[in-house]
Amino acid sequence: MSIRNSLLAILSEEPTHGYGLKNRFENSTAGTWPLNVGQVYSTLQRLERDGLVEPLSPGRGSEDKDRQSWRLTDPGRGALARWFAEPILDDPPQRDELTLKVLLAVAAEHVDVLDILQAQRATTMERLQQYTQRKRIADPDDELSWVLLLDAFILRAKAEIQWLDLCEERLRHHNTRPS
């Protein structure tokens, strides 16, 4: 997740201070990804070093007059525009712990991979039900970010279940082939 670009996006709306950035990030992501305020400030330092943000004079541009506020620079607006315009490429794909676990279990002779798949499927089904229940009570007019996030979680959980089913099918076929 790009904290750098997230902070640029928030600052494109209006200048604010570090805690304001933290709170707006968490509100924008429906509280799903808590952000450490130390990470906000270290990212702001790098953004300033790169000329993408600049500090405002104390008391300017912020609801809190005692905190240092930041604003986006023209190069920062350009960097943000490029980020929004470029598709996200997952190349190479991020390491996925479940995939690693299954692949390593397949390679190990003493591990029952089917047990792993079944346990994961049960857990993922439970998560899918929780997401679906949360989405059912969410108001898309008042909680659009939350609903979009739940949509992503639901689709990822469904994809995971499909992959687990495919793994099980391939393992069963592999194990029934003559050696």
mmCIF file of the C-alpha atoms, coordinates in Angstrom:
data_MODEL
# 
_entry.id   MODEL 
# 
loop_
_atom_site.group_PDB 
_atom_site.id 
_atom_site.type_symbol 
_atom_site.label_atom_id 
_atom_site.label_alt_id 
_atom_site.label_comp_id 
_atom_site.label_asym_id 
_atom_site.label_entity_id 
_atom_site.label_seq_id 
_atom_site.pdbx_PDB_ins_code 
_atom_site.Cartn_x 
_atom_site.Cartn_y 
_atom_site.Cartn_z 
_atom_site.occupancy 
_atom_site.B_iso_or_equiv 
_atom_site.pdbx_formal_charge 
_atom_site.auth_seq_id 
_atom_site.auth_comp_id 
_atom_site.auth_asym_id 
_atom_site.auth_atom_id 
_atom_site.pdbx_PDB_model_num 
ATOM 1   C CA . MET A 1 1   ? 0.000   0.000   0.000   1.00 0.00 ? 1   MET A CA 1 
ATOM 2   C CA . SER A 1 2   ? 1.396   3.371   -0.924  1.00 0.00 ? 2   SER A CA 1 
ATOM 3   C CA . ILE A 1 3   ? 1.284   5.603   2.121   1.00 0.00 ? 3   ILE A CA 1 
ATOM 4   C CA . ARG A 1 4   ? 3.280   8.162   0.141   1.00 0.00 ? 4   ARG A CA 1 
ATOM 5   C CA . ASN A 1 5   ? 0.625   8.506   -2.551  1.00 0.00 ? 5   ASN A CA 1 
ATOM 6   C CA . SER A 1 6   ? -2.200  8.290   -0.027  1.00 0.00 ? 6   SER A CA 1 
ATOM 7   C CA . LEU A 1 7   ? -0.800  11.293  1.843   1.00 0.00 ? 7   LEU A CA 1 
ATOM 8   C CA . LEU A 1 8   ? -0.396  13.208  -1.425  1.00 0.00 ? 8   LEU A CA 1 
ATOM 9   C CA . ALA A 1 9   ? -4.046  12.474  -2.267  1.00 0.00 ? 9   ALA A CA 1 
ATOM 10  C CA . ILE A 1 10  ? -5.234  13.723  1.118   1.00 0.00 ? 10  ILE A CA 1 
ATOM 11  C CA . LEU A 1 11  ? -3.085  16.852  0.888   1.00 0.00 ? 11  LEU A CA 1 
ATOM 12  C CA . SER A 1 12  ? -4.485  17.562  -2.576  1.00 0.00 ? 12  SER A CA 1 
ATOM 13  C CA . GLU A 1 13  ? -7.786  18.369  -0.866  1.00 0.00 ? 13  GLU A CA 1 
ATOM 14  C CA . GLU A 1 14  ? -6.350  20.812  1.672   1.00 0.00 ? 14  GLU A CA 1 
ATOM 15  C CA . PRO A 1 15  ? -3.268  21.371  3.827   1.00 0.00 ? 15  PRO A CA 1 
ATOM 16  C CA . THR A 1 16  ? -3.222  19.597  7.161   1.00 0.00 ? 16  THR A CA 1 
ATOM 17  C CA . HIS A 1 17  ? -0.920  18.317  9.902   1.00 0.00 ? 17  HIS A CA 1 
ATOM 18  C CA . GLY A 1 18  ? 0.352   14.798  10.550  1.00 0.00 ? 18  GLY A CA 1 
ATOM 19  C CA . TYR A 1 19  ? -2.430  13.713  12.877  1.00 0.00 ? 19  TYR A CA 1 
ATOM 20  C CA . GLY A 1 20  ? -4.980  15.123  10.433  1.00 0.00 ? 20  GLY A CA 1 
ATOM 21  C CA . LEU A 1 21  ? -3.405  13.022  7.674   1.00 0.00 ? 21  LEU A CA 1 
ATOM 22  C CA . LYS A 1 22  ? -3.518  9.928   9.880   1.00 0.00 ? 22  LYS A CA 1 
ATOM 23  C CA . ASN A 1 23  ? -7.186  10.491  10.751  1.00 0.00 ? 23  ASN A CA 1 
ATOM 24  C CA . ARG A 1 24  ? -8.241  11.249  7.159   1.00 0.00 ? 24  ARG A CA 1 
ATOM 25  C CA . PHE A 1 25  ? -6.380  8.194   5.864   1.00 0.00 ? 25  PHE A CA 1 
ATOM 26  C CA . GLU A 1 26  ? -8.103  5.951   8.412   1.00 0.00 ? 26  GLU A CA 1 
ATOM 27  C CA . ASN A 1 27  ? -11.493 7.525   7.678   1.00 0.00 ? 27  ASN A CA 1 
ATOM 28  C CA . SER A 1 28  ? -10.973 7.135   3.924   1.00 0.00 ? 28  SER A CA 1 
ATOM 29  C CA . THR A 1 29  ? -10.147 3.452   4.347   1.00 0.00 ? 29  THR A CA 1 
ATOM 30  C CA . ALA A 1 30  ? -13.034 2.879   6.748   1.00 0.00 ? 30  ALA A CA 1 
ATOM 31  C CA . GLY A 1 31  ? -10.568 2.224   9.572   1.00 0.00 ? 31  GLY A CA 1 
ATOM 32  C CA . THR A 1 32  ? -9.394  -0.999  7.944   1.00 0.00 ? 32  THR A CA 1 
ATOM 33  C CA . TRP A 1 33  ? -5.714  -0.057  7.782   1.00 0.00 ? 33  TRP A CA 1 
ATOM 34  C CA . PRO A 1 34  ? -4.580  1.794   10.900  1.00 0.00 ? 34  PRO A CA 1 
ATOM 35  C CA . LEU A 1 35  ? -1.717  4.145   10.193  1.00 0.00 ? 35  LEU A CA 1 
ATOM 36  C CA . ASN A 1 36  ? 1.107   4.785   12.636  1.00 0.00 ? 36  ASN A CA 1 
ATOM 37  C CA . VAL A 1 37  ? 1.586   8.534   13.080  1.00 0.00 ? 37  VAL A CA 1 
ATOM 38  C CA . GLY A 1 38  ? 5.358   7.981   13.108  1.00 0.00 ? 38  GLY A CA 1 
ATOM 39  C CA . GLN A 1 39  ? 5.045   6.553   9.605   1.00 0.00 ? 39  GLN A CA 1 
ATOM 40  C CA . VAL A 1 40  ? 3.100   9.649   8.578   1.00 0.00 ? 40  VAL A CA 1 
ATOM 41  C CA . TYR A 1 41  ? 5.841   11.982  9.795   1.00 0.00 ? 41  TYR A CA 1 
ATOM 42  C CA . SER A 1 42  ? 8.689   9.956   8.299   1.00 0.00 ? 42  SER A CA 1 
ATOM 43  C CA . THR A 1 43  ? 6.821   9.854   4.980   1.00 0.00 ? 43  THR A CA 1 
ATOM 44  C CA . LEU A 1 44  ? 6.240   13.622  5.157   1.00 0.00 ? 44  LEU A CA 1 
ATOM 45  C CA . GLN A 1 45  ? 9.982   14.131  5.638   1.00 0.00 ? 45  GLN A CA 1 
ATOM 46  C CA . ARG A 1 46  ? 10.734  12.096  2.517   1.00 0.00 ? 46  ARG A CA 1 
ATOM 47  C CA . LEU A 1 47  ? 8.014   13.898  0.554   1.00 0.00 ? 47  LEU A CA 1 
ATOM 48  C CA . GLU A 1 48  ? 9.504   17.237  1.597   1.00 0.00 ? 48  GLU A CA 1 
ATOM 49  C CA . ARG A 1 49  ? 13.007  16.056  0.674   1.00 0.00 ? 49  ARG A CA 1 
ATOM 50  C CA . ASP A 1 50  ? 11.670  15.079  -2.771  1.00 0.00 ? 50  ASP A CA 1 
ATOM 51  C CA . GLY A 1 51  ? 9.937   18.463  -3.198  1.00 0.00 ? 51  GLY A CA 1 
ATOM 52  C CA . LEU A 1 52  ? 6.411   17.005  -3.277  1.00 0.00 ? 52  LEU A CA 1 
ATOM 53  C CA . VAL A 1 53  ? 5.127   18.719  -0.117  1.00 0.00 ? 53  VAL A CA 1 
ATOM 54  C CA . GLU A 1 54  ? 6.173   21.761  1.855   1.00 0.00 ? 54  GLU A CA 1 
ATOM 55  C CA . PRO A 1 55  ? 5.527   22.909  5.400   1.00 0.00 ? 55  PRO A CA 1 
ATOM 56  C CA . LEU A 1 56  ? 3.310   25.897  5.949   1.00 0.00 ? 56  LEU A CA 1 
ATOM 57  C CA . SER A 1 57  ? 4.112   28.664  8.375   1.00 0.00 ? 57  SER A CA 1 
ATOM 58  C CA . PRO A 1 58  ? 2.813   27.749  11.847  1.00 0.00 ? 58  PRO A CA 1 
ATOM 59  C CA . GLY A 1 59  ? -0.871  28.486  12.199  1.00 0.00 ? 59  GLY A CA 1 
ATOM 60  C CA . ARG A 1 60  ? -1.584  28.600  8.429   1.00 0.00 ? 60  ARG A CA 1 
ATOM 61  C CA . GLY A 1 61  ? -3.818  26.141  6.634   1.00 0.00 ? 61  GLY A CA 1 
ATOM 62  C CA . SER A 1 62  ? -4.751  23.990  9.578   1.00 0.00 ? 62  SER A CA 1 
ATOM 63  C CA . GLU A 1 63  ? -7.602  23.653  11.993  1.00 0.00 ? 63  GLU A CA 1 
ATOM 64  C CA . ASP A 1 64  ? -4.975  23.231  14.729  1.00 0.00 ? 64  ASP A CA 1 
ATOM 65  C CA . LYS A 1 65  ? -2.811  26.356  15.001  1.00 0.00 ? 65  LYS A CA 1 
ATOM 66  C CA . ASP A 1 66  ? -0.151  24.678  17.172  1.00 0.00 ? 66  ASP A CA 1 
ATOM 67  C CA . ARG A 1 67  ? 0.758   21.898  14.717  1.00 0.00 ? 67  ARG A CA 1 
ATOM 68  C CA . GLN A 1 68  ? 2.921   21.979  11.624  1.00 0.00 ? 68  GLN A CA 1 
ATOM 69  C CA . SER A 1 69  ? 0.746   21.754  8.530   1.00 0.00 ? 69  SER A CA 1 
ATOM 70  C CA . TRP A 1 70  ? 1.804   20.586  5.108   1.00 0.00 ? 70  TRP A CA 1 
ATOM 71  C CA . ARG A 1 71  ? 0.634   21.331  1.598   1.00 0.00 ? 71  ARG A CA 1 
ATOM 72  C CA . LEU A 1 72  ? 1.122   19.758  -1.774  1.00 0.00 ? 72  LEU A CA 1 
ATOM 73  C CA . THR A 1 73  ? 3.549   21.408  -4.201  1.00 0.00 ? 73  THR A CA 1 
ATOM 74  C CA . ASP A 1 74  ? 3.121   21.544  -7.982  1.00 0.00 ? 74  ASP A CA 1 
ATOM 75  C CA . PRO A 1 75  ? 5.563   18.622  -8.412  1.00 0.00 ? 75  PRO A CA 1 
ATOM 76  C CA . GLY A 1 76  ? 3.513   16.796  -5.771  1.00 0.00 ? 76  GLY A CA 1 
ATOM 77  C CA . ARG A 1 77  ? 0.340   17.375  -7.791  1.00 0.00 ? 77  ARG A CA 1 
ATOM 78  C CA . GLY A 1 78  ? 2.116   15.982  -10.849 1.00 0.00 ? 78  GLY A CA 1 
ATOM 79  C CA . ALA A 1 79  ? 3.286   12.896  -8.958  1.00 0.00 ? 79  ALA A CA 1 
ATOM 80  C CA . LEU A 1 80  ? -0.242  12.336  -7.650  1.00 0.00 ? 80  LEU A CA 1 
ATOM 81  C CA . ALA A 1 81  ? -1.766  12.750  -11.126 1.00 0.00 ? 81  ALA A CA 1 
ATOM 82  C CA . ARG A 1 82  ? 0.691   10.153  -12.489 1.00 0.00 ? 82  ARG A CA 1 
ATOM 83  C CA . TRP A 1 83  ? -0.163  7.744   -9.672  1.00 0.00 ? 83  TRP A CA 1 
ATOM 84  C CA . PHE A 1 84  ? -3.901  8.069   -10.331 1.00 0.00 ? 84  PHE A CA 1 
ATOM 85  C CA . ALA A 1 85  ? -3.348  7.650   -14.097 1.00 0.00 ? 85  ALA A CA 1 
ATOM 86  C CA . GLU A 1 86  ? -1.125  4.552   -13.925 1.00 0.00 ? 86  GLU A CA 1 
ATOM 87  C CA . PRO A 1 87  ? -2.694  1.107   -13.441 1.00 0.00 ? 87  PRO A CA 1 
ATOM 88  C CA . ILE A 1 88  ? -1.409  -0.883  -10.480 1.00 0.00 ? 88  ILE A CA 1 
ATOM 89  C CA . LEU A 1 89  ? 0.822   -3.717  -11.645 1.00 0.00 ? 89  LEU A CA 1 
ATOM 90  C CA . ASP A 1 90  ? 1.332   -6.655  -9.345  1.00 0.00 ? 90  ASP A CA 1 
ATOM 91  C CA . ASP A 1 91  ? 4.502   -7.763  -11.103 1.00 0.00 ? 91  ASP A CA 1 
ATOM 92  C CA . PRO A 1 92  ? 6.022   -9.671  -9.593  1.00 0.00 ? 92  PRO A CA 1 
ATOM 93  C CA . PRO A 1 93  ? 3.056   -10.616 -7.430  1.00 0.00 ? 93  PRO A CA 1 
ATOM 94  C CA . GLN A 1 94  ? 3.401   -9.968  -3.724  1.00 0.00 ? 94  GLN A CA 1 
ATOM 95  C CA . ARG A 1 95  ? 4.263   -12.943 -1.585  1.00 0.00 ? 95  ARG A CA 1 
ATOM 96  C CA . ASP A 1 96  ? 1.105   -14.573 -0.370  1.00 0.00 ? 96  ASP A CA 1 
ATOM 97  C CA . GLU A 1 97  ? 1.410   -16.551 2.854   1.00 0.00 ? 97  GLU A CA 1 
ATOM 98  C CA . LEU A 1 98  ? -1.412  -18.939 1.999   1.00 0.00 ? 98  LEU A CA 1 
ATOM 99  C CA . THR A 1 99  ? 0.085   -19.748 -1.397  1.00 0.00 ? 99  THR A CA 1 
ATOM 100 C CA . LEU A 1 100 ? 3.502   -20.279 0.185   1.00 0.00 ? 100 LEU A CA 1 
ATOM 101 C CA . LYS A 1 101 ? 2.010   -22.547 2.846   1.00 0.00 ? 101 LYS A CA 1 
ATOM 102 C CA . VAL A 1 102 ? 0.238   -24.685 0.242   1.00 0.00 ? 102 VAL A CA 1 
ATOM 103 C CA . LEU A 1 103 ? 3.267   -24.896 -2.052  1.00 0.00 ? 103 LEU A CA 1 
ATOM 104 C CA . LEU A 1 104 ? 5.574   -25.854 0.808   1.00 0.00 ? 104 LEU A CA 1 
ATOM 105 C CA . ALA A 1 105 ? 3.058   -28.393 2.087   1.00 0.00 ? 105 ALA A CA 1 
ATOM 106 C CA . VAL A 1 106 ? 2.872   -29.961 -1.391  1.00 0.00 ? 106 VAL A CA 1 
ATOM 107 C CA . ALA A 1 107 ? 6.663   -30.255 -1.409  1.00 0.00 ? 107 ALA A CA 1 
ATOM 108 C CA . ALA A 1 108 ? 6.744   -31.781 2.081   1.00 0.00 ? 108 ALA A CA 1 
ATOM 109 C CA . GLU A 1 109 ? 6.051   -35.488 2.253   1.00 0.00 ? 109 GLU A CA 1 
ATOM 110 C CA . HIS A 1 110 ? 4.723   -35.536 5.807   1.00 0.00 ? 110 HIS A CA 1 
ATOM 111 C CA . VAL A 1 111 ? 2.034   -32.814 5.512   1.00 0.00 ? 111 VAL A CA 1 
ATOM 112 C CA . ASP A 1 112 ? -1.596  -33.449 4.615   1.00 0.00 ? 112 ASP A CA 1 
ATOM 113 C CA . VAL A 1 113 ? -2.267  -30.662 2.153   1.00 0.00 ? 113 VAL A CA 1 
ATOM 114 C CA . LEU A 1 114 ? -5.966  -31.486 1.953   1.00 0.00 ? 114 LEU A CA 1 
ATOM 115 C CA . ASP A 1 115 ? -6.304  -30.770 5.692   1.00 0.00 ? 115 ASP A CA 1 
ATOM 116 C CA . ILE A 1 116 ? -4.683  -27.364 5.159   1.00 0.00 ? 116 ILE A CA 1 
ATOM 117 C CA . LEU A 1 117 ? -7.021  -26.594 2.255   1.00 0.00 ? 117 LEU A CA 1 
ATOM 118 C CA . GLN A 1 118 ? -10.117 -27.635 4.195   1.00 0.00 ? 118 GLN A CA 1 
ATOM 119 C CA . ALA A 1 119 ? -9.167  -25.616 7.283   1.00 0.00 ? 119 ALA A CA 1 
ATOM 120 C CA . GLN A 1 120 ? -8.451  -22.549 5.159   1.00 0.00 ? 120 GLN A CA 1 
ATOM 121 C CA . ARG A 1 121 ? -11.692 -22.960 3.216   1.00 0.00 ? 121 ARG A CA 1 
ATOM 122 C CA . ALA A 1 122 ? -13.694 -23.045 6.459   1.00 0.00 ? 122 ALA A CA 1 
ATOM 123 C CA . THR A 1 123 ? -11.959 -19.910 7.737   1.00 0.00 ? 123 THR A CA 1 
ATOM 124 C CA . THR A 1 124 ? -12.371 -18.074 4.435   1.00 0.00 ? 124 THR A CA 1 
ATOM 125 C CA . MET A 1 125 ? -16.049 -19.046 4.227   1.00 0.00 ? 125 MET A CA 1 
ATOM 126 C CA . GLU A 1 126 ? -16.565 -17.648 7.721   1.00 0.00 ? 126 GLU A CA 1 
ATOM 127 C CA . ARG A 1 127 ? -14.831 -14.394 6.727   1.00 0.00 ? 127 ARG A CA 1 
ATOM 128 C CA . LEU A 1 128 ? -16.918 -14.228 3.552   1.00 0.00 ? 128 LEU A CA 1 
ATOM 129 C CA . GLN A 1 129 ? -20.100 -14.566 5.602   1.00 0.00 ? 129 GLN A CA 1 
ATOM 130 C CA . GLN A 1 130 ? -18.942 -11.799 7.965   1.00 0.00 ? 130 GLN A CA 1 
ATOM 131 C CA . TYR A 1 131 ? -18.130 -9.454  5.071   1.00 0.00 ? 131 TYR A CA 1 
ATOM 132 C CA . THR A 1 132 ? -21.447 -10.216 3.399   1.00 0.00 ? 132 THR A CA 1 
ATOM 133 C CA . GLN A 1 133 ? -23.355 -9.569  6.632   1.00 0.00 ? 133 GLN A CA 1 
ATOM 134 C CA . ARG A 1 134 ? -21.516 -6.258  7.158   1.00 0.00 ? 134 ARG A CA 1 
ATOM 135 C CA . LYS A 1 135 ? -22.254 -5.224  3.589   1.00 0.00 ? 135 LYS A CA 1 
ATOM 136 C CA . ARG A 1 136 ? -25.947 -6.048  4.025   1.00 0.00 ? 136 ARG A CA 1 
ATOM 137 C CA . ILE A 1 137 ? -26.258 -3.516  6.877   1.00 0.00 ? 137 ILE A CA 1 
ATOM 138 C CA . ALA A 1 138 ? -23.958 -0.867  5.373   1.00 0.00 ? 138 ALA A CA 1 
ATOM 139 C CA . ASP A 1 139 ? -25.518 2.182   3.750   1.00 0.00 ? 139 ASP A CA 1 
ATOM 140 C CA . PRO A 1 140 ? -23.878 2.775   0.352   1.00 0.00 ? 140 PRO A CA 1 
ATOM 141 C CA . ASP A 1 141 ? -25.010 6.406   0.358   1.00 0.00 ? 141 ASP A CA 1 
ATOM 142 C CA . ASP A 1 142 ? -23.395 7.249   3.702   1.00 0.00 ? 142 ASP A CA 1 
ATOM 143 C CA . GLU A 1 143 ? -20.593 4.655   3.752   1.00 0.00 ? 143 GLU A CA 1 
ATOM 144 C CA . LEU A 1 144 ? -19.454 4.357   0.145   1.00 0.00 ? 144 LEU A CA 1 
ATOM 145 C CA . SER A 1 145 ? -15.788 3.747   1.027   1.00 0.00 ? 145 SER A CA 1 
ATOM 146 C CA . TRP A 1 146 ? -16.767 0.994   3.450   1.00 0.00 ? 146 TRP A CA 1 
ATOM 147 C CA . VAL A 1 147 ? -19.081 -0.676  0.908   1.00 0.00 ? 147 VAL A CA 1 
ATOM 148 C CA . LEU A 1 148 ? -16.402 -0.561  -1.802  1.00 0.00 ? 148 LEU A CA 1 
ATOM 149 C CA . LEU A 1 149 ? -13.892 -2.040  0.625   1.00 0.00 ? 149 LEU A CA 1 
ATOM 150 C CA . LEU A 1 150 ? -16.313 -4.818  1.569   1.00 0.00 ? 150 LEU A CA 1 
ATOM 151 C CA . ASP A 1 151 ? -16.883 -5.517  -2.138  1.00 0.00 ? 151 ASP A CA 1 
ATOM 152 C CA . ALA A 1 152 ? -13.120 -5.974  -2.569  1.00 0.00 ? 152 ALA A CA 1 
ATOM 153 C CA . PHE A 1 153 ? -12.901 -8.246  0.499   1.00 0.00 ? 153 PHE A CA 1 
ATOM 154 C CA . ILE A 1 154 ? -15.877 -10.329 -0.655  1.00 0.00 ? 154 ILE A CA 1 
ATOM 155 C CA . LEU A 1 155 ? -14.487 -10.822 -4.146  1.00 0.00 ? 155 LEU A CA 1 
ATOM 156 C CA . ARG A 1 156 ? -11.031 -11.712 -2.811  1.00 0.00 ? 156 ARG A CA 1 
ATOM 157 C CA . ALA A 1 157 ? -12.536 -14.239 -0.399  1.00 0.00 ? 157 ALA A CA 1 
ATOM 158 C CA . LYS A 1 158 ? -14.548 -15.805 -3.233  1.00 0.00 ? 158 LYS A CA 1 
ATOM 159 C CA . ALA A 1 159 ? -11.421 -15.977 -5.395  1.00 0.00 ? 159 ALA A CA 1 
ATOM 160 C CA . GLU A 1 160 ? -9.519  -17.605 -2.525  1.00 0.00 ? 160 GLU A CA 1 
ATOM 161 C CA . ILE A 1 161 ? -12.237 -20.236 -2.133  1.00 0.00 ? 161 ILE A CA 1 
ATOM 162 C CA . GLN A 1 162 ? -12.131 -20.930 -5.878  1.00 0.00 ? 162 GLN A CA 1 
ATOM 163 C CA . TRP A 1 163 ? -8.352  -21.324 -5.733  1.00 0.00 ? 163 TRP A CA 1 
ATOM 164 C CA . LEU A 1 164 ? -8.616  -23.684 -2.757  1.00 0.00 ? 164 LEU A CA 1 
ATOM 165 C CA . ASP A 1 165 ? -11.178 -25.755 -4.671  1.00 0.00 ? 165 ASP A CA 1 
ATOM 166 C CA . LEU A 1 166 ? -8.880  -25.867 -7.697  1.00 0.00 ? 166 LEU A CA 1 
ATOM 167 C CA . CYS A 1 167 ? -5.920  -26.900 -5.516  1.00 0.00 ? 167 CYS A CA 1 
ATOM 168 C CA . GLU A 1 168 ? -7.943  -29.712 -4.018  1.00 0.00 ? 168 GLU A CA 1 
ATOM 169 C CA . GLU A 1 169 ? -9.112  -30.881 -7.433  1.00 0.00 ? 169 GLU A CA 1 
ATOM 170 C CA . ARG A 1 170 ? -5.561  -30.876 -8.824  1.00 0.00 ? 170 ARG A CA 1 
ATOM 171 C CA . LEU A 1 171 ? -4.181  -32.690 -5.775  1.00 0.00 ? 171 LEU A CA 1 
ATOM 172 C CA . ARG A 1 172 ? -6.827  -35.393 -5.985  1.00 0.00 ? 172 ARG A CA 1 
ATOM 173 C CA . HIS A 1 173 ? -6.142  -35.825 -9.702  1.00 0.00 ? 173 HIS A CA 1 
ATOM 174 C CA . HIS A 1 174 ? -2.367  -35.879 -9.096  1.00 0.00 ? 174 HIS A CA 1 
ATOM 175 C CA . ASN A 1 175 ? -2.689  -38.462 -6.340  1.00 0.00 ? 175 ASN A CA 1 
ATOM 176 C CA . THR A 1 176 ? -4.806  -40.811 -8.494  1.00 0.00 ? 176 THR A CA 1 
ATOM 177 C CA . ARG A 1 177 ? -2.386  -40.826 -11.443 1.00 0.00 ? 177 ARG A CA 1 
ATOM 178 C CA . PRO A 1 178 ? -0.261  -43.929 -11.840 1.00 0.00 ? 178 PRO A CA 1 
ATOM 179 C CA . SER A 1 179 ? 3.352   -43.354 -10.836 1.00 0.00 ? 179 SER A CA 1 
# 
